[in-house]
Amino acid sequence: MANEPARNPPAPLTPDEELAWRALARAVLVIPKVLDGELLQAQGLGLTEYSVLMNLSEQPGRSMRMSELANAVLISVSGLTRVVERLTRQGLVERARADTDGRGQLAVLTPGGFARLEKAYPTLLAGVREHVMDHLADLDLAAFTQAMSGIAAPEMGPPVRRPPSLASLTNGRQREKTTGPQGAR
């Protein structure tokens, strides 16, 4: 059970492991925000919107079930619905009923949406090169990719949401520690 104490607690992180963990945790939070800001400023398109268009562009028929698209973009179905509504108002995406069961909804990339994605791609590419790839130039990219793929394996599924009871207790104001104590505070 998740609330039971571990019988054999894991070994504390070494100083190098702690530095690596904190660098990774910061990068995971900062890089999307930086890329989002650059896309918004240069293209008027956020990173989540870009990710929706990109994922649709890679699918047969340039369409996906809304639930599958939400998992691919790593947002909730309700969050995706809001994003798709914005993109629909801009003529970049359309919604359609799924042919397979008639109940499911599809998001479909329009020709205008594909053109918008192509226009935004150079901005994202420049940001990814500057903020990520340039910093990895001296690393073994195959080993790096394998490690990152193990950390965020697709079978892990979409992000777990905080239960409503915990969200109301913390109200988003309390910061949680990610690793063990580093001394008395």
Summary of the structure (lengths in Angstrom):
residues: 185
radius of gyration: 19.9
end to end distance: 30.2
largest distance: 60.4
contacts: 413
relative contact order: 0.11
helix: 59%
strand: 7%
